[in-house]
Amino acid sequence: MANIFRRICMLLLLLPLTAAAKVRVGVEAGVNVNKVVFNKDLFTSDNKMGFFAGLKLCATVPGIGIGFDLAALYSRKTAEIISQSDIWGNIADDKHLNYLEVPVNLRWNIGPEALGIYLATGPQLDWYIGNRTLGNIYSNYSTVFEDQVFTWNVGAGVMLLKHIQLGFTYNIPVTKTGSIRDSFSKTVSVENLKSHTWQVRLNYYF
């Protein structure tokens, strides 16, 4: 999966090199609204809030507005797992999921930089940071999160005053976020635990 990500990134990065691209560097921060989806009714999840922040680079071909953006972000998401126990009832376990996110998006700027819009889409590779296992003391299950997650971004936003961009992104899972396993046998009980994330993002370009 990492090889596929690298190949897509190379294709996107080469696009603006066909002309004299305008390159800008800035900072980015925003809010994650995360929902973990399972394929069994035994486990459910509500929307949870998180955040992200980091550096961003944007290159655009003047005149046609086509280019790419690349970011390196620290991102915190929260997973809520509600499991059913015959003795204790529904028990909620929360876990902060810390990632290093690297999105690479093909983008199209429409209108002037002082007041315009942009559309963006592209691949993203997330590296998990921290303890990957969330145990549940009320049941025989534990959740094991993947160390790498491949997703696809679709987003849009507005450009303001040449330096500021405000936008949103929907992060579509391609690979699974993790799996739920029996704590004793270590066998996988749920294969397709996936994380769907809405992101509201604010950029400032220098």
Beta strands, then each sheet from edge to edge (+ up, - down):
strand 1: 22-37
strand 2: 48-60
strand 3: 66-85
strand 4: 89-110
strand 5: 115-129
strand 6: 133-135
strand 7: 141-145
strand 8: 148-160
strand 9: 164-173
strand 10: 178-182
strand 11: 188-205
sheet 1: 6+ 7- 10+ 11- 1+ 2- 3+ 4- 5+ 8- 9+
end
